[in-house]
Amino acid sequence: MMRKIRSIIICGFVLTTGIHSISFAKTAPRKSKADAGKTVYVKLKLNSDAPFKVSVAPLKYNKHLAFSFTLDDGYRSAFTCAYPLLNGGLVSPAIPDEYHSDQGGDGEKSDGLFYTNGCGKNVAFKLAVALNAGIVYDHPDNRARLSWAEVKTLYDAGWDILNHGYHHLSKHGTDYNTEVLQNIKVVQEKVGFTMTQFVVPGGEHDEGYEHIYEQDALKAGAYAVASYVGKGPAIDVNKPVDLKDMIYARNFLQSNKDSLDFKTIDRDLNRIDSLMKQPQPIWYNEFTHSVGDKNLWNLSMLYPEFKYYMTSIDKTYGAKGTDSIWMAPWQEVYEYIWLRDHIKVTSQQQGRNVVLKLEVPPIPANFRHTEISINIDTRTQFTVNNAAPLKMSNNGHNLLNIELGSI
């Protein structure tokens, strides 16, 4: 286990950024398809009859670090700055907003930030947005919040949209249950999907309010809840992970008022480097709020610092570097871990011929990420002879990625 790196205080609660010691057990989400799962087979042809072993990769594409980064509250800069920086496109110039802040960036074109799927395909970095549907709107022109069209674009690009309460309410007298359920209902109506992950909103509150939010979210069908104290923000995923009603903590990043401080970002990068040096694969979770050119509410990251952070990670651990990071939002990683811990993969070899047997569990109907990565351990090359109806990619020597949603 890793020693604690540092502590931070948000809304009166202390979060620590160390690897949390967790218990391991296999669990099943509450909502599943009616079928009892399926069994599929994949035929491989080896270049020689060298010994062959197979295992499910701890993380998708067999990366060493899953890094989940969330932008809380649905600020417009998620679309105008973060999205084009990561996905490729023109970052917006200054957008003075209704809060006397700025939801724009540097106005420069980005080529995008990528890791690979281990089989030659670039995959853009993706984040999550913790959204309050009650404060999504299209006007005025200087709005600080996302529009529904922007939310849909982010979702369609693979970003995950997390439940953050309908109006971000936390004060005395808040109906927490309504905040949770109304947010699910409106996002379903507007965008067409059901949110399954909840993020407790901060702000003025009664002592212990977060525990009521946690329980109401879980009762409403959330699989996991981000709160002030819980598992993480760094979780060892080398063994099965107890995902049942998971409460997790996130590391909070913010700029120092409106003054750029790249030394602080370098310390944050050193934390990522220390996680990369751990012998076991890690799942790590961070968040901030806006990432525009002003530090909104002094709870956000200035765009130059956010850009420096993300582009440094890209150069060192993305496709341009060691290609050892999986930059994916919380829901995507959660769903991979669940699939990994419930699928059973075995193999039978006869000379150069190998048949993989995949016993696929009934996948919950509200999962959106259903790709699994299979590690191939052999001294020779291989080709896939017959995988219908599966969609997959492989690199011919040690990795096979299979889209289970295609069966």
C-alpha positions as CSV (number, residue, x, y, z in Angstrom):
1,M,0.0,0.0,0.0
2,M,1.1,3.5,-0.7
3,R,1.5,6.1,2.0
4,K,-0.8,9.1,2.1
5,I,0.3,11.8,-0.4
6,R,-1.6,14.8,1.0
7,S,-4.9,15.9,2.5
8,I,-7.3,18.5,1.2
9,I,-10.4,20.1,2.8
10,I,-13.7,20.6,0.9
11,C,-16.8,21.9,2.6
12,G,-15.3,21.0,6.0
13,F,-14.4,17.5,5.1
14,V,-10.9,16.1,4.7
15,L,-10.0,14.0,1.7
16,T,-6.7,12.1,1.5
17,T,-5.0,11.2,-1.7
18,G,-3.6,7.8,-0.8
19,I,-4.3,4.3,-2.0
20,H,-7.2,3.0,0.1
21,S,-7.1,-0.4,1.5
22,I,-10.2,-2.2,0.3
23,S,-11.8,-5.6,0.7
24,F,-12.5,-7.6,-2.4
25,A,-15.7,-9.4,-3.4
26,K,-17.7,-10.0,-6.5
27,T,-21.0,-8.2,-6.6
28,A,-23.8,-7.8,-9.1
29,P,-25.6,-4.5,-9.8
30,R,-29.3,-4.6,-9.0
31,K,-30.6,-4.1,-12.5
32,S,-29.8,-6.9,-15.0
33,K,-31.1,-8.2,-18.3
34,A,-33.5,-11.1,-18.0
35,D,-31.3,-13.7,-19.7
36,A,-28.8,-15.8,-17.9
37,G,-25.8,-14.6,-19.8
38,K,-24.2,-16.1,-23.0
39,T,-21.3,-18.2,-24.0
40,V,-19.3,-17.3,-27.1
41,Y,-16.1,-18.7,-28.7
42,V,-13.2,-17.2,-30.5
43,K,-10.9,-19.3,-32.7
44,L,-7.2,-18.3,-32.9
45,K,-4.4,-19.7,-35.1
46,L,-0.9,-19.5,-33.7
47,N,2.2,-19.2,-35.8
48,S,3.7,-22.1,-33.9
49,D,2.6,-24.5,-31.2
50,A,4.2,-22.5,-28.4
51,P,2.4,-22.7,-25.0
52,F,-0.6,-20.4,-24.7
53,K,-2.2,-18.8,-21.7
54,V,-5.1,-16.3,-21.4
55,S,-6.4,-13.9,-18.7
56,V,-8.7,-10.8,-18.5
57,A,-6.7,-7.6,-18.4
58,P,-7.0,-5.7,-15.0
59,L,-7.8,-2.5,-16.9
60,K,-9.1,-1.9,-20.4
61,Y,-6.4,-2.2,-23.1
62,N,-4.2,-3.5,-20.4
63,K,-3.2,-0.1,-19.2
64,H,-1.5,0.5,-15.9
65,L,-3.4,3.5,-14.6
66,A,-7.1,4.3,-15.1
67,F,-7.5,8.1,-14.6
68,S,-11.0,9.4,-14.1
69,F,-11.4,13.2,-14.1
70,T,-14.8,14.9,-13.5
71,L,-15.9,18.5,-14.1
72,D,-18.6,19.2,-11.5
73,D,-21.7,21.4,-11.9
74,G,-21.9,21.4,-15.7
75,Y,-20.1,24.6,-16.5
76,R,-19.8,25.7,-20.1
77,S,-16.0,25.5,-20.2
78,A,-16.4,21.6,-20.2
79,F,-17.6,22.1,-23.8
80,T,-15.8,25.2,-24.9
81,C,-12.3,24.4,-23.5
82,A,-11.9,20.8,-22.1
83,Y,-13.7,19.0,-25.0
84,P,-11.8,20.5,-27.9
85,L,-8.5,20.3,-26.1
86,L,-8.9,16.6,-25.5
87,N,-10.9,15.5,-28.5
88,G,-9.3,17.9,-31.0
89,G,-10.7,21.2,-32.3
90,L,-10.7,24.9,-31.7
91,V,-10.6,25.9,-28.0
92,S,-12.9,28.9,-27.5
93,P,-11.4,32.4,-26.9
94,A,-12.6,34.4,-23.9
95,I,-16.3,34.1,-23.0
96,P,-17.1,36.6,-20.2
97,D,-20.0,34.9,-18.4
98,E,-23.0,36.0,-16.3
99,Y,-21.0,35.2,-13.1
100,H,-18.3,37.8,-14.1
101,S,-16.0,34.9,-14.8
102,D,-14.7,33.4,-18.1
103,Q,-15.8,30.2,-19.7
104,G,-13.3,30.4,-22.6
105,G,-9.7,29.4,-23.1
106,D,-6.8,30.5,-25.3
107,G,-8.6,30.3,-28.7
108,E,-5.9,27.9,-30.1
109,K,-6.5,24.7,-32.1
110,S,-5.8,21.4,-30.5
111,D,-4.8,18.2,-32.3
112,G,-6.4,16.2,-29.4
113,L,-4.9,14.1,-26.6
114,F,-4.8,10.3,-27.0
115,Y,-3.9,6.9,-25.7
116,T,-4.2,3.8,-27.9
117,N,-6.4,0.7,-27.6
118,G,-3.2,-1.4,-27.7
119,C,-4.1,-2.4,-31.3
120,G,-3.1,0.6,-33.3
121,K,-6.2,2.8,-32.8
122,N,-6.0,6.2,-31.1
123,V,-8.6,6.9,-28.4
124,A,-9.3,10.5,-27.3
125,F,-9.0,11.4,-23.6
126,K,-12.5,11.6,-22.1
127,L,-13.8,13.2,-18.9
128,A,-17.1,13.1,-17.0
129,V,-19.5,16.0,-16.2
130,A,-21.4,15.9,-12.9
131,L,-24.6,17.6,-14.1
132,N,-27.5,19.5,-12.5
133,A,-30.3,19.3,-15.1
134,G,-32.2,22.1,-13.4
135,I,-29.5,24.6,-14.4
136,V,-28.9,23.5,-18.0
137,Y,-30.1,26.2,-20.4
138,D,-29.5,27.7,-23.8
139,H,-29.6,31.4,-23.1
140,P,-28.3,34.1,-22.5
141,D,-25.3,34.3,-24.9
142,N,-23.0,34.8,-21.9
143,R,-24.4,31.7,-20.0
144,A,-22.0,30.0,-17.7
145,R,-23.7,26.6,-18.0
146,L,-23.9,23.9,-20.6
147,S,-26.9,23.7,-23.0
148,W,-28.7,20.4,-23.7
149,A,-27.1,20.3,-27.2
150,E,-23.7,20.5,-25.6
151,V,-24.5,17.8,-23.1
152,K,-25.6,15.5,-25.9
153,T,-22.5,16.2,-27.9
154,L,-20.3,15.3,-24.9
155,Y,-22.3,12.1,-24.2
156,D,-22.1,11.0,-27.8
157,A,-18.3,11.6,-27.8
158,G,-18.0,9.0,-25.0
159,W,-18.0,11.4,-22.0
160,D,-20.1,10.2,-19.1
161,I,-22.8,12.3,-17.5
162,L,-23.1,11.8,-13.8
163,N,-26.0,12.7,-11.5
164,H,-25.2,15.7,-9.3
165,G,-28.7,16.6,-8.1
166,Y,-31.3,18.5,-10.0
167,H,-30.6,21.9,-8.6
168,H,-27.3,21.3,-6.7
169,L,-29.2,21.8,-3.4
170,S,-27.6,20.9,-0.1
171,K,-29.1,23.5,2.4
172,H,-31.2,22.6,5.4
173,G,-34.6,21.4,4.3
174,T,-33.5,20.0,0.9
175,D,-35.5,17.1,-0.4
176,Y,-32.5,14.9,-1.3
177,N,-34.7,12.1,-2.8
178,T,-36.3,14.5,-5.2
179,E,-33.0,16.0,-6.1
180,V,-31.7,12.6,-7.1
181,L,-34.8,11.3,-8.9
182,Q,-35.7,14.5,-10.8
183,N,-32.2,14.8,-12.2
184,I,-32.5,11.2,-13.5
185,K,-35.9,11.9,-15.0
186,V,-35.0,15.1,-16.8
187,V,-31.7,13.8,-18.3
188,Q,-33.5,10.8,-19.5
189,E,-36.1,13.0,-21.2
190,K,-33.6,15.4,-22.7
191,V,-30.7,13.2,-23.7
192,G,-32.1,9.6,-23.7
193,F,-30.1,7.7,-21.1
194,T,-30.3,6.8,-17.5
195,M,-27.6,8.1,-15.1
196,T,-26.2,5.4,-12.8
197,Q,-23.4,7.2,-10.9
198,F,-24.1,10.0,-8.3
199,V,-21.9,12.8,-7.1
200,V,-22.9,14.5,-3.8
201,P,-23.2,18.3,-4.4
202,G,-21.3,20.5,-2.0
203,G,-22.3,23.9,-0.4
204,E,-24.0,25.1,2.7
205,H,-25.4,22.0,4.5
206,D,-26.4,20.3,7.8
207,E,-23.9,18.0,9.4
208,G,-24.0,14.5,7.9
209,Y,-26.2,15.5,4.9
210,E,-23.9,13.7,2.5
211,H,-24.9,10.4,4.1
212,I,-28.6,11.0,3.3
213,Y,-27.6,11.9,-0.3
214,E,-25.6,8.7,-0.5
215,Q,-28.4,6.5,0.6
216,D,-31.1,8.2,-1.5
217,A,-28.9,7.8,-4.6
218,L,-28.3,4.1,-3.9
219,K,-32.0,3.5,-3.3
220,A,-32.7,5.3,-6.7
221,G,-30.4,2.8,-8.5
222,A,-27.0,4.4,-8.4
223,Y,-24.2,1.9,-8.5
224,A,-21.7,4.1,-6.9
225,V,-21.5,7.6,-5.2
226,A,-18.8,10.1,-5.0
227,S,-18.8,11.7,-1.6
228,Y,-16.4,13.3,0.9
229,V,-15.0,10.1,2.5
230,G,-14.8,6.7,0.9
231,K,-12.7,4.3,-1.1
232,G,-9.9,6.0,-3.0
233,P,-9.2,8.3,-4.6
234,A,-6.6,5.7,-5.6
235,I,-7.8,2.1,-5.7
236,D,-5.8,-1.1,-6.2
237,V,-7.6,-3.0,-9.0
238,N,-5.2,-6.0,-9.2
239,K,-7.8,-8.2,-7.6
240,P,-11.7,-8.3,-7.7
241,V,-13.0,-5.0,-6.4
242,D,-16.0,-4.7,-4.1
243,L,-18.3,-2.5,-6.1
244,K,-21.5,-3.0,-4.2
245,D,-23.0,0.4,-3.2
246,M,-19.5,1.9,-3.5
247,I,-18.9,5.2,-1.8
248,Y,-15.7,6.8,-3.1
249,A,-13.6,9.9,-2.5
250,R,-12.0,12.1,-5.2
251,N,-8.9,14.3,-5.2
252,F,-9.8,18.0,-5.7
253,L,-7.7,20.2,-8.0
254,Q,-8.1,24.0,-7.9
255,S,-6.0,27.0,-9.0
256,N,-4.6,29.6,-6.6
257,K,-7.2,32.4,-7.1
258,D,-6.4,33.9,-10.6
259,S,-2.6,33.5,-10.4
260,L,-1.0,30.8,-12.5
261,D,1.1,28.3,-10.5
262,F,2.6,25.6,-12.6
263,K,4.7,24.4,-9.7
264,T,1.5,23.2,-8.0
265,I,0.6,21.4,-11.3
266,D,4.0,19.8,-11.3
267,R,3.3,18.4,-7.9
268,D,0.0,17.0,-9.2
269,L,2.0,15.4,-12.1
270,N,4.4,13.9,-9.6
271,R,1.4,12.2,-8.0
272,I,0.4,10.7,-11.3
273,D,4.0,9.5,-11.8
274,S,4.1,7.9,-8.3
275,L,0.9,6.0,-9.2
276,M,2.5,4.9,-12.4
277,K,5.4,3.5,-10.5
278,Q,3.2,1.3,-8.3
279,P,3.7,-2.4,-9.1
280,Q,-0.1,-3.0,-9.3
281,P,-2.6,-1.4,-11.7
282,I,-4.4,1.6,-10.1
283,W,-7.7,3.4,-10.6
284,Y,-7.4,7.1,-9.7
285,N,-10.1,9.8,-9.5
286,E,-9.9,13.6,-9.5
287,F,-12.2,16.6,-10.0
288,T,-12.5,20.3,-10.4
289,H,-15.3,22.7,-11.5
290,S,-14.8,25.2,-14.4
291,V,-11.7,25.1,-16.5
292,G,-12.0,28.6,-18.2
293,D,-9.7,31.6,-18.0
294,K,-10.9,32.7,-14.5
295,N,-11.1,30.7,-11.3
296,L,-14.8,30.5,-10.9
297,W,-15.8,30.7,-7.2
298,N,-12.1,30.0,-6.5
299,L,-13.0,26.3,-6.9
300,S,-11.9,25.8,-10.4
301,M,-8.7,25.4,-12.6
302,L,-7.4,28.1,-14.8
303,Y,-7.4,27.0,-18.4
304,P,-3.6,27.3,-18.8
305,E,-3.0,25.1,-15.8
306,F,-5.6,22.6,-17.0
307,K,-4.1,22.5,-20.4
308,Y,-0.6,22.1,-19.0
309,Y,-1.8,19.2,-16.8
310,M,-3.6,17.3,-19.5
311,T,-1.0,17.9,-22.3
312,S,1.8,16.8,-19.9
313,I,0.0,13.6,-19.1
314,D,-0.6,13.0,-22.8
315,K,3.1,13.5,-23.7
316,T,4.4,11.3,-20.9
317,Y,1.8,8.5,-20.6
318,G,-0.4,8.8,-23.7
319,A,0.1,7.7,-27.2
320,K,3.1,10.0,-27.6
321,G,4.7,8.5,-24.5
322,T,4.5,5.2,-22.7
323,D,0.9,4.6,-23.7
324,S,0.2,3.3,-20.2
325,I,-2.8,5.5,-19.2
326,W,-6.5,4.9,-19.7
327,M,-8.0,8.4,-19.5
328,A,-11.6,7.4,-19.0
329,P,-14.5,8.7,-16.9
330,W,-15.7,7.0,-13.7
331,Q,-18.7,5.2,-15.1
332,E,-16.6,3.6,-17.9
333,V,-14.0,2.3,-15.5
334,Y,-16.6,1.1,-13.0
335,E,-18.4,-0.9,-15.8
336,Y,-15.2,-2.4,-17.0
337,I,-14.2,-3.6,-13.5
338,W,-17.6,-5.1,-13.1
339,L,-17.4,-7.0,-16.4
340,R,-13.9,-8.1,-15.7
341,D,-14.9,-9.5,-12.3
342,H,-17.9,-11.4,-13.7
343,I,-16.8,-12.8,-17.0
344,K,-15.0,-16.1,-17.2
345,V,-12.4,-16.7,-20.0
346,T,-10.7,-20.0,-20.6
347,S,-8.8,-21.6,-23.5
348,Q,-8.2,-24.9,-25.1
349,Q,-5.1,-25.5,-27.3
350,Q,-4.5,-28.2,-29.8
351,G,-1.2,-27.6,-31.6
352,R,-1.5,-24.2,-33.3
353,N,-5.2,-24.0,-32.9
354,V,-6.7,-22.3,-29.8
355,V,-10.3,-21.8,-28.9
356,L,-11.2,-19.1,-26.3
357,K,-14.4,-19.7,-24.3
358,L,-16.1,-16.5,-22.9
359,E,-18.8,-17.0,-20.4
360,V,-20.4,-13.6,-20.4
361,P,-22.7,-12.7,-17.5
362,P,-26.1,-10.9,-18.0
363,I,-24.9,-7.4,-18.5
364,P,-27.1,-4.7,-16.8
365,A,-29.3,-3.0,-19.3
366,N,-28.1,0.5,-18.3
367,F,-24.4,-0.2,-18.8
368,R,-23.1,1.8,-21.8
369,H,-19.5,0.5,-21.8
370,T,-19.1,-3.3,-22.6
371,E,-15.7,-3.8,-24.1
372,I,-13.3,-6.3,-22.4
373,S,-9.6,-6.7,-22.9
374,I,-8.0,-10.2,-23.0
375,N,-4.3,-10.7,-22.3
376,I,-2.6,-13.3,-24.5
377,D,0.5,-14.9,-23.1
378,T,2.5,-16.8,-25.8
379,R,5.9,-16.5,-27.5
380,T,4.3,-16.6,-30.9
381,Q,2.0,-14.5,-33.1
382,F,-1.7,-15.2,-33.6
383,T,-4.5,-14.4,-36.0
384,V,-8.2,-14.5,-35.3
385,N,-9.9,-17.2,-37.5
386,N,-13.5,-16.9,-36.4
387,A,-15.1,-14.4,-34.0
388,A,-18.5,-13.8,-35.4
389,P,-20.7,-12.1,-34.3
390,L,-18.1,-10.4,-32.0
391,K,-16.6,-7.0,-32.8
392,M,-13.0,-7.0,-31.8
393,S,-9.4,-5.7,-32.3
394,N,-6.1,-7.4,-31.7
395,N,-2.4,-6.7,-32.1
396,G,-1.5,-10.2,-33.1
397,H,0.8,-11.0,-30.2
398,N,-0.5,-10.2,-26.7
399,L,-3.9,-8.3,-26.7
400,L,-7.4,-8.9,-27.8
401,N,-10.2,-6.4,-27.2
402,I,-13.8,-7.7,-27.5
403,E,-17.0,-5.6,-27.6
404,L,-19.5,-7.7,-25.6
405,G,-22.4,-5.4,-26.5
406,S,-22.3,-6.8,-30.0
407,I,-23.4,-10.3,-28.9
